[in-house]
């Protein structure tokens, strides 16, 4: 790809409301070098381009210089590219930061090997393992909700919470990317990283401070207390085409190997073996080609310990991460009027209503700013990664060795048959009501 093609491609990603002068100003400070992953001469040209850019910006010797290398590359070339950067581009006279995209390995052994190889090239404080879900507004809000509000932290334990569910849904299938997806499957693609990272923030103890290492220490601490997942606590599925033929099944994708048993849906129950959470099931669920696009954290509280109002639905604190950020609490209230009947309602903070004039930044924009500022808080440390793979690797190996056949579910459905019963039987989840559905209000306050 030449410079003109690069400029055209970059420009196509700009939002329409950005002034042309800003786009031109951005492109003026962009350089482009085309090269191969393992050819030293190409990386030497990259170093020369960096030197020219710094000289053009009249950087003074006493200014702090920061070089950021963002490896949005196949994991198979992380080490070769990292080696070339270290040998031919790395500048010891400035600050260097290396950003690595998932997947970080295939299982515990491969992850440790990758960490050893990357660790031999760069120091841990130079490495930023990016998980974009840690940059999402509602995930970042968990710390504030928990530790800035006395009424949340007071009940954030096994004495009051019955179960926790973390759900990730995509309404589309592999759409021609089945070859890549089939190598990893839904557990490696979403659960072992995104959902487990969210779980660690919800479950961790209060950190000593908001320093990045204090936060990551607490996350790692709780991950170490999670028991390896058992196959009997796991439900696997694979989507099939719709009955009318309008949507194809997973194995109808030409890029998917014939006869593939790779799950496109998984639901697992985890257990955190510490004093705060012992006995509380954690359900994580993820799937492709489901009925909606949604990422939600659902904390269900225990039944009221008295019979003054019998047969009550349970209270729930729900954090909707996407598509529209919201926090709401399912609350029992008396119906208005002369009736003494009770009804389920909610205390609702919908971001698009409360913060109408606030633009919530994209998760990647937030994390790239963190890299620029040298803040590791929302990035995965090597010991966190190690614990995440420890939790999932035995399950993944058993699924492969036993050739577990995933249950079929129709494209656009809620998942395999029995998905709701699984959460009830394995985690004690109680459905509020088939009739109750939370409806976020519009900016005008209307439904």
Secondary structure as UniProt FT lines:
FT   HELIX           3..11
FT   TURN            12..13
FT   TURN            16..17
FT   HELIX           20..28
FT   TURN            37..38
FT   HELIX           40..56
FT   TURN            57..58
FT   TURN            61..62
FT   STRAND          66..71
FT   HELIX           75..77
FT   HELIX           78..88
FT   TURN            92..93
FT   STRAND          95..101
FT   HELIX           108..119
FT   TURN            120..121
FT   HELIX           124..126
FT   STRAND          127..130
FT   HELIX           132..135
FT   HELIX           137..147
FT   HELIX           150..153
FT   TURN            154..155
FT   TURN            158..160
FT   STRAND          161..169
FT   TURN            175..176
FT   HELIX           178..186
FT   HELIX           187..195
FT   HELIX           196..203
FT   HELIX           212..223
FT   TURN            224..225
FT   HELIX           231..233
FT   STRAND          234..240
FT   TURN            243..244
FT   HELIX           250..252
FT   TURN            254..255
FT   TURN            258..259
FT   STRAND          265..272
FT   TURN            275..279
FT   STRAND          281..287
FT   STRAND          294..301
FT   STRAND          316..322
FT   STRAND          326..334
FT   STRAND          342..350
FT   HELIX           351..354
FT   TURN            355..357
FT   HELIX           363..373
FT   TURN            377..378
FT   STRAND          379..380
FT   HELIX           382..401
FT   TURN            402..403
FT   STRAND          407..410
FT   TURN            411..412
FT   TURN            417..418
FT   HELIX           419..427
FT   TURN            443..444
//
